[in-house]
Amino acid sequence: MDYLIIVIISYSLGSIPFGLILTKLFLKKDIRDIGSGNIGATNVLRSGNKIVGYSTLLLDILKAILPVIYVKFNYPDFIYISSLCVFLGHVFPIWLRFNGGKGVATYVGILFSINLIYGLVFGLTWIIIFLFSKYSSLSSLLGSLSIPVYLFIVKGDQIIFFIIMFVLIFYTHRENIKRLKNKEESKTKIY
């Protein structure tokens, strides 16, 4: 029974579309009609309102931290199930006909919740790639790849889980990858 409750609560929290809620509430716009149409923080930043964009980023991270930390300390055997369900809730929210965000901010929350070092490895990789390229999508992809590479180098456990997460993030960024390949991807201003 605990397993089913963890799955439902983790998915439900992950599926809260903060980008959509905040842009409707504060900007009186539907984020799905702006930029890429994605509900995530990067697209909300394109709305031109940095406060709403960074609030979306923070809330998308927190919605992963809350359930994953709770599960980590109370049901540690289910931490990866909770993490996956939070992520899938963000990417495939039932409230939006399974059309959600790309999952990067939520993944960052998952990483910091599982192991602080994983979050730092991702964050450092993201920052370095972004400083050189100005592409949020490329930074997110390589940041996601950095975790299984890091685990391979240090012989960490659960490398399969993080390979699966990289594949899912790769999948959610498939259109970005095409645009990067064709040199049509938009650079991101984060400040």
Buried (B, 14 or more C-beta within 10 A) or exposed (E): EEEEEBBEBBBBBBBBBBBBBBBEEEBEBEBBEBBBEBBBBBBBBBBEBEEBBBBBBBBBBBBBBBBBBBBBEEBEEBBBBBBBBBBBBBBBBEEBEEBBBBBBBBBBBBBBBBBEBBBEBBBEBBEBBBEEBBBBBBBBBBBBBBBBBBBEEEEBEBBEBBBBBBEBBBEBBEEBBEBBEEEEBBEBEBE
